[in-house]
Amino acid sequence: MKIGVLKEEKVPVDKRVPLTPKQCRVLLNTYPSLEIAVKSSSIRCFSDDMYIAEGVQVVNDLSDCDVLIGVKEVPKSLLIPNRTYFYFSHTIKEQPYNRGLLLKMMALNISMVDYEVLKNHKGKRLLGFGRYAGIVGAYNGFLTYGLKSGKYNLKTAHNCEDRVEMEGEMNKIKLSNEKIIVTGNGRVGNGILDIIQKANIREVSKSEFLNNTFNEAVFIHLNTMDYNVRIDGSKSNKYEFYKQPELYCSSFMNYAKQADIFIAGHYYSSGSPYLFTREDIKHLDFKIKVVADVSCDINGPIACTIRPSTLSDPIYGYDKQTGQEVDFSNEDAIAVMAVDNLPCELPKDASEDFGNELLEKILPSLIISDDEQIIANATLCRNGDLTPNFEYLRNYVNGN
């Protein structure tokens, strides 16, 4: 088998890689019959010379490779027929802007394996950049609070060489008695908690958060059922909530009246109650000054997230009374950080983290045997048609 590492061709530029030079070397040492070729690129966070130094071929043409792996979508004009591709296709939710990409892959007899649906036998996702989204998102939350409050100034994450330098910047954080809300579990939530712990901020109980004052910064980590309650006031049930969210309403305002910073890393399911609405924000007792929205659902459950922001301009203001975008330093504005490609700020670390999971959890199934059907079950199309697992995309493919 010959694996080709794609050059990221999507605009805007993405410096991440699916496999670092050292990880390629590990693969070659582990599987002597395997070949790896890397397409030459001037934009990667790891240079061509770094791959060459590890004994990896750097080429301009990957057409002799059996399997091609990348990060973002491959431009339609660059797809090679009759190959197996691994990348984030952004088609599984019927995204209109990528319908043509899926159609092209089907027409070219490509087997498309989407990272987003690689799961174990329990249905748990095996790959993702979510942890680094949480890490960078939480850091950006503190960066935003420093600018909003005027208490300190942090270097932007994408101007740091790596996570080590970024975490060194955190020594500049100056907090007094701020209260911080964190939502989200899984990869994103764990990444957020990594940074919260690095900042040495103490976790408190829900009761303490709602009722006590402190002479130090504290945080609370909320689960879904901590801020969703039954409309009729009866006992809440998590499984019922997932099946019938319309029976529930948000109680998040209880916490919004107490918090200064909100770092949002939760998964929002369509039909669930919004955490807080534009009307909620207008209340005089809505206290949150900074929202770091890692989840970045636009015009959704966090009402002040009205657009994504960018690495170069990560913060905007939301006027609490008018609902309009304003300068985030305005007195009546919530400072919103809603960068939608956070892992790109630390491309080296994020790539290494992702590649380690690829090495451990996915590539043995590709190179040796897919006994657990991990790859088969994540293959969107094969032999010119959708696979049975993705038959639900038929209307999408047909343009209905």
C-alpha positions in Angstrom: 0.0 0.0 0.0 1.2 3.5 -0.7 -0.3 6.4 1.3 -0.1 10.0 0.0 -0.3 13.0 2.3 -2.2 15.7 0.5 -1.3 19.3 0.2 -4.0 21.4 1.8 -5.4 23.4 -1.2 -8.6 24.9 0.4 -8.7 28.7 0.9 -8.2 30.1 3.5 -4.9 28.4 4.1 -4.8 25.6 6.6 -1.4 24.7 8.0 -2.4 21.5 9.7 -1.4 18.0 8.6 -2.9 14.6 9.2 0.5 13.1 9.9 3.7 14.8 11.2 7.1 13.9 9.8 7.9 11.8 12.9 4.6 10.0 12.7 5.4 9.1 9.1 8.7 7.6 10.3 6.9 5.6 13.0 4.5 4.2 10.3 7.3 3.2 8.0 9.2 1.5 10.9 6.1 -0.3 12.0 4.9 -1.5 8.5 8.0 -2.2 6.3 5.9 -2.9 3.2 4.2 0.5 3.5 5.2 3.5 1.3 4.4 7.1 2.1 4.7 10.1 -0.2 4.0 13.7 0.9 3.0 16.3 -1.7 5.3 19.3 -1.6 3.8 22.3 0.2 5.1 25.7 1.3 2.3 26.4 3.8 2.4 23.4 6.2 3.5 23.9 9.8 6.0 21.1 9.0 8.3 21.9 6.1 9.2 19.6 3.2 12.7 19.3 4.6 11.4 18.0 7.9 9.7 15.1 6.1 12.8 14.4 4.0 14.9 14.3 7.1 12.7 11.5 8.3 13.2 9.6 5.1 9.8 10.4 3.6 9.4 11.0 -0.1 8.3 14.5 -1.0 6.8 14.7 -4.5 4.6 16.9 -6.7 2.4 14.1 -7.9 0.4 11.6 -5.7 -1.3 9.8 -8.6 0.5 6.5 -7.9 -0.8 6.4 -4.3 -3.6 4.0 -3.3 -4.8 6.0 -0.3 -4.8 9.8 0.0 -5.2 11.6 3.4 -5.6 15.2 4.2 -7.5 17.5 6.6 -9.9 19.8 4.8 -12.0 19.2 1.6 -10.1 18.5 -1.6 -10.9 20.9 -4.5 -13.0 18.9 -7.1 -10.5 19.6 -9.9 -7.7 17.9 -8.0 -9.5 14.6 -7.1 -7.8 11.5 -8.5 -10.2 8.8 -9.7 -10.5 5.3 -8.3 -8.7 6.1 -5.0 -9.6 6.0 -1.3 -9.6 9.4 0.4 -9.6 10.3 4.1 -10.5 13.9 5.1 -13.3 16.0 6.6 -15.7 16.2 3.6 -18.4 18.4 5.4 -21.2 16.6 3.5 -22.7 14.3 6.1 -25.1 17.0 7.4 -26.1 17.7 3.8 -24.1 20.9 3.6 -25.3 22.6 0.4 -21.9 24.1 -0.5 -20.3 20.6 -0.7 -22.9 18.7 -2.6 -20.9 19.0 -5.8 -17.9 17.5 -4.1 -19.8 14.4 -3.1 -21.2 14.1 -6.6 -17.8 14.4 -8.1 -16.3 11.7 -5.9 -19.1 9.4 -6.8 -18.6 10.1 -10.5 -14.8 9.4 -10.1 -15.4 6.1 -8.3 -13.7 7.4 -5.2 -14.1 5.7 -1.8 -14.6 8.6 0.6 -13.8 7.9 4.3 -14.9 10.9 6.5 -13.0 11.4 9.7 -16.2 12.7 11.4 -17.9 9.3 11.2 -15.0 7.0 12.2 -16.4 5.4 15.3 -15.8 2.4 17.6 -18.3 -0.4 18.2 -20.0 1.7 20.9 -20.6 4.5 18.4 -18.0 6.9 19.9 -16.0 9.1 17.6 -12.4 8.1 17.3 -10.9 11.2 15.6 -11.2 15.0 15.7 -9.6 18.3 16.4 -12.1 19.1 19.2 -9.6 18.9 22.0 -7.5 21.7 20.5 -10.6 23.7 19.7 -11.3 23.6 23.4 -7.7 24.4 24.3 -7.4 27.4 22.0 -11.0 28.6 22.6 -10.5 28.7 26.4 -7.2 30.6 26.0 -8.9 33.0 23.6 -11.6 33.5 26.3 -9.0 34.7 28.8 -7.4 36.8 26.1 -10.7 38.4 25.4 -11.4 39.0 29.0 -8.1 40.7 29.4 -8.8 43.1 26.6 -12.4 43.7 27.7 -11.5 44.4 31.3 -8.2 46.1 30.7 -6.5 43.9 33.3 -3.9 42.2 31.1 -2.9 41.5 27.6 -2.1 38.1 26.1 -0.3 37.3 22.8 -2.7 35.7 20.3 -2.4 31.9 20.1 -1.6 31.9 16.4 1.4 34.2 17.0 2.8 31.7 19.5 5.2 29.0 18.3 3.3 26.3 20.0 1.2 25.3 23.0 4.2 25.7 25.4 4.6 29.3 24.5 0.9 29.9 24.6 0.6 28.5 28.1 3.6 30.6 29.1 1.5 33.6 28.2 -1.1 32.6 30.7 1.2 33.7 33.5 0.1 37.2 32.6 -3.5 36.5 33.5 -4.8 38.7 36.4 -8.1 37.7 37.9 -9.7 38.7 41.2 -13.2 37.3 41.9 -14.5 36.4 38.5 -17.0 33.6 38.0 -16.6 31.4 34.9 -19.1 29.0 33.3 -17.8 26.1 31.3 -20.1 23.9 29.2 -19.2 20.8 27.1 -17.9 17.3 27.7 -15.9 15.1 25.4 -13.0 16.4 23.4 -13.9 20.1 23.4 -14.9 20.1 27.1 -11.7 18.3 28.1 -9.6 20.8 26.1 -11.3 23.7 27.9 -10.7 22.1 31.3 -7.0 21.6 30.4 -6.6 25.4 30.1 -8.8 26.2 33.2 -6.6 23.9 35.3 -3.5 25.5 33.8 -4.8 28.8 35.0 -5.2 27.3 38.5 -8.9 28.3 38.8 -10.9 26.4 41.4 -14.0 24.5 40.6 -17.1 25.1 42.8 -20.5 23.5 43.2 -23.6 24.8 41.5 -25.0 25.9 44.9 -21.7 27.8 45.7 -21.6 29.4 42.3 -25.2 30.7 42.6 -25.1 31.8 46.2 -21.6 32.6 47.3 -19.1 35.4 46.7 -15.4 34.7 46.5 -12.1 36.5 46.8 -10.6 34.4 43.9 -11.7 33.4 40.4 -13.8 30.2 40.3 -15.6 28.1 37.7 -18.5 25.8 37.3 -18.7 23.0 34.7 -22.3 22.5 33.6 -23.8 19.5 32.0 -26.8 19.6 29.7 -29.3 18.8 32.5 -27.9 21.5 34.7 -29.5 24.2 32.5 -32.5 22.4 31.0 -35.6 21.9 33.1 -39.1 20.6 32.4 -41.6 23.3 31.5 -44.2 21.9 33.9 -41.7 21.9 36.8 -41.7 18.1 37.2 -38.5 16.0 37.5 -36.2 16.2 34.6 -35.0 13.1 32.8 -31.9 13.2 30.5 -33.2 10.5 28.2 -36.6 12.1 27.9 -34.9 15.4 27.1 -32.9 13.9 24.2 -36.1 12.4 22.7 -38.5 15.2 23.5 -36.6 18.5 24.0 -39.8 20.5 23.4 -40.9 19.5 26.9 -38.0 21.5 28.4 -36.9 25.1 28.7 -33.5 26.7 29.6 -32.6 27.6 33.1 -29.3 29.0 32.1 -30.3 32.5 33.2 -29.8 31.5 36.8 -26.1 31.2 36.0 -25.9 34.1 33.6 -26.9 36.4 36.5 -23.8 35.3 38.4 -21.1 34.8 35.8 -18.5 37.1 34.2 -17.1 34.7 31.6 -18.8 31.9 29.6 -16.7 29.4 27.7 -19.1 27.4 25.6 -18.1 23.9 24.4 -21.4 22.1 24.5 -23.0 20.1 21.6 -26.3 21.7 20.6 -29.0 19.5 19.1 -31.5 21.1 16.8 -34.9 21.5 18.6 -33.3 21.9 22.1 -34.0 25.0 24.0 -31.6 27.9 23.4 -29.3 28.6 26.4 -30.2 32.2 26.3 -32.1 34.5 23.9 -31.7 38.1 22.8 -34.5 39.0 25.2 -32.7 37.3 28.0 -29.6 39.4 27.3 -31.6 42.6 27.6 -32.3 41.9 31.3 -30.5 44.1 33.7 -29.3 41.2 35.7 -27.6 39.4 32.7 -24.0 39.7 33.9 -21.8 37.9 31.4 -19.2 40.2 29.9 -17.3 37.7 27.7 -18.5 34.7 25.7 -15.9 32.4 24.2 -18.1 30.3 21.9 -16.1 27.3 20.9 -19.2 25.6 19.6 -19.9 28.6 17.3 -23.5 27.9 16.3 -24.5 31.1 14.5 -27.8 32.7 15.4 -28.5 29.7 17.6 -28.4 28.7 21.3 -26.1 31.5 22.4 -27.9 34.6 21.1 -24.9 36.9 21.0 -23.0 34.7 18.6 -24.3 36.4 15.4 -21.4 35.5 13.1 -18.1 33.6 13.2 -14.9 35.6 13.8 -11.5 35.1 12.3 -8.0 34.3 13.6 -6.8 37.8 12.6 -9.9 39.5 14.1 -11.2 37.1 16.8 -13.4 39.4 18.9 -16.5 41.5 18.2 -19.0 43.2 20.4 -22.8 42.5 20.8 -24.9 45.3 22.1 -27.1 43.9 24.8 -30.0 46.3 24.1 -30.0 46.6 20.3 -28.7 43.2 19.3 -26.3 44.9 16.9 -22.6 44.3 16.4 -20.5 47.1 18.0 -17.0 47.6 19.4 -16.5 45.0 22.1 -15.0 47.6 24.4 -18.3 49.4 24.6 -19.8 49.5 28.1 -23.0 47.7 27.2 -21.4 45.2 24.9 -20.7 41.5 25.4 -17.3 40.6 24.0 -17.8 37.6 21.7 -15.0 35.3 20.6 -16.4 32.9 18.0 -13.5 31.8 15.8 -14.7 28.7 13.8 -11.3 27.1 13.0 -9.6 27.3 16.4 -7.3 24.3 16.0 -5.6 26.2 13.1 -4.1 28.6 15.7 -1.8 25.9 17.0 -1.3 23.8 13.9 1.7 21.8 15.1 0.2 20.7 18.4 -3.2 20.1 16.9 -1.7 18.0 14.0 0.4 15.9 16.4 -2.6 15.2 18.6 -4.7 14.2 15.6 -2.0 12.1 14.0 -1.4 10.2 17.2 -5.1 9.1 17.2 -4.9 8.3 13.5 -1.8 6.1 14.1 -3.4 4.3 17.1 -7.0 4.0 16.2 -7.5 4.0 12.4 -4.4 3.2 10.4 -4.1 -0.4 11.7 -7.6 -1.1 10.3 -6.5 0.4 7.0 -3.1 -1.3 6.7 -3.8 -4.7 8.3 -7.5 -5.6 8.5 -10.7 -3.7 9.1 -12.2 -6.5 11.3 -14.4 -4.1 13.3 -15.6 -2.4 10.1 -14.4 1.0 11.5 -13.4 2.2 8.0 -16.2 0.5 6.1 -18.8 2.0 8.3 -17.3 5.5 7.8 -17.2 5.2 4.0 -19.7 7.6 2.5 -19.4 6.4 -1.1 -17.9 3.5 -3.0 -18.1 2.1 -6.5 -19.9 5.2 -7.7 -22.7 5.2 -5.2 -23.6 5.9 -1.6 -23.0 3.1 0.9 -25.9 1.7 2.9 -24.9 3.7 6.0 -25.3 7.0 4.1 -28.4 6.2 2.1 -30.0 9.1 4.0 -28.0 11.4 1.8 -29.9 10.2 -1.3 -32.2 13.3 -1.5 -29.2 15.5 -1.0 -27.3 13.8 -3.8 -30.3 14.0 -6.0 -30.7 17.7 -5.3 -34.1 17.4 -3.6 
